[in-house]
């Protein structure tokens, strides 16, 4: 018999389902873990570690007492330096556009160019021995959107393993870890792939997969419209504007949710075929869906993805 709980965190509704194992405290421990990391890693909470780092940009290094958080920041900066499309230093542009909030706006080009100069990951100084992070230029801002949810999913996965969960689904704001056995008590899952035009509609396809992380990035989840044009939240670190792409959504399937989180952004930035090749080279799988609802998947999913009839 499955057990289920729903709770608010990370600016969204999250769902935890356990099909077997665990302890009477597993849900409480899980919610506490998500809530704690949500506060620590928030770009918008003025008391978070991320805000402390940003408030001290150009002033002084900030000591990160929680080693996993320092390590996460170091990995985010390393990904950013690869220039593949993910950039954790895009915070100034995120704050400028403010997409997802009532005061979202289309900035002028001069403001965009000014903020772009503050998005260079090479301007971050990391001290692994002392666990400090220093944004060396005033106005720089670190934003772990695009990696933090994946990190928290992986932390929950470790917690569930420690607490003896034998099967379950972790869903944080639509990003998931399919943990060990499914409801059928076997390590094989049937995972619906949402229609990016309307995630509440019937799924556009069904994926058969072993226990994995499944992370989706799409343009319709957070956006605003201005003068008949839609502006989505996925900002291009080269232009400072929403990524100009034929993609509507990308779903990445990987062992690590953190890796899947980053790769879903990279795939979106690079599109087809570059993003698909990049993801395959990283040892992950992905489903690319274009705005006109054409699906392309990596080679490892060609026999496990079944499109829904009528789509």
Secondary structure by P-SEA (a helix, b strand, c coil): cccccccccccbbbbbbbccccccaaaaaaaaaaaaaaaaccccccccaaaaaaaacccbbbbbccaaaaaaaaaaaaaaaccccccccaaaaaaaacccccccccccaaaaaaaaaaccccccccccccbbbbcccccbbbbccccaaaaaaaaaaaaaaaaccccbbbbcccbbbbccccccccccccccccccccccccccccccccbbbbbbbbccccccccccccccccccccccccccccccccccccccaaaaaaaaaaaaaaccaaaaaaaaaacccbbbbcccbbbbbcccccccccccccc
